[in-house]
Amino acid sequence: MIAAKEFSSATVERAYSRRSWIYSQTMARVEWSYHLTALEQAAVRPGEQVLEVAVGPGLTLTELAARVGPGTVVHGVDLAAGMLKLAAERLRAHGVSNFDLRQADSRTLPFEAGAFDLVYNAYMLDLIPAREMPGILAEFRRVLKPGGRLVLLNMSKPDEAPTPREWLYQHLPAPLVLYVMGACRPVLMEAPVKAAGFEAVHRTFLGGRAPSEIVLARRPAA
């Protein structure tokens, strides 16, 4: 993975709040088919306790709510207040009232240890510096129940070979990387997830308009 351009949490929150509506009408739609594939691999069951980290405009959380059923609260966090507003509006528009949305940083999730059967996180780690990934993955593991499942969906590439997007990411000025590219670059998360102590780690690469990877893993049962 190439090195990430680094932005403060406040800068990222401001940028994603400002571009929340545009994102919901553009990249969120492009990414939706990838989410559906990831959700199928997640094998969500009715009644499961589910957390989505980085809910964006709420498309996936709305789908998760449908899969766990109306009697189960779905939980979601995002750094950007603008994204949370869109997510709440979408959930209500689809008849979902049983939800818990919080503004929070993935580095310090506001939930008790062992709270969730599934943690779902998409298109977030591809904007995170590599040195911060172990701490975030440790938080994902902390809030999962023993045997709980982690599903990651990120911008990616087939292998370690350089890509044109990486060249562009490295050569554009930082403000353009943030506002045009969303500060995202291709990542390869299989090895970091294994290093974080997860088991049954499996990676699927998906090509197309937004090349992505799905990484499935499980917190050890003991």
Summary of the structure (lengths in Angstrom):
residues: 222
radius of gyration: 16.3
end to end distance: 31.6
largest distance: 49.1
contacts: 740
relative contact order: 0.17
helix: 41%
strand: 22%
